[in-house]
């Protein structure tokens, strides 16, 4: 099925329909994992990411967008610039995250700082390998990719808005805490914009996936170090 030749409004409707379908599928998946008693664990995050990667690939395949060019080593000079900017951003974000956690913020992310080694392996593997494909294959590879031919650079805006509204829906449904969403919003918008520009400039998801995984992996490392510091230096209760 080649949808690239379809009418723009059909494309927009398709984006809305598939985004809603992805959201409902993810909610059902979360409920299923909850029934298996693995909700809130890093194993759950790992399993959920694998399933969402598979969902994204099926969507791309269904609409004829699953092509080798999506992850090709194309426009290398532009891609390396994106990766360089992304790595600098990842380091800055991780340093800010570490400082914030040391200061007492980010309590909602405490579950990610798992106690067991196995749980940490699940989390690290998710961030190193899966977190980018679990989101970018759909939001960039499907949404932006589908609209690029018709809308040009405006497709980046549509992707960023769609991605943000998706996470707003997660807050409204209780999947994500409001404080976590607001705290991560500036970083999410910045990274999302960079990923959108990366795909528009290189026509490949490869560089954006590297950046996305790097941002989340270094942020997770900062979380672990920040929690470890807080545990070693608990806050002193004021005398009454």
PyMOL commands that set and color helices and strands:
alter all, ss='L'
color gray80, all
select helices_A, chain A and resi 8-35+42-62+68-71+76-102+107-112+117-151+154-172+178-202+206-232
alter helices_A, ss='H'
color red, helices_A
deselect
rebuild
show_as cartoon
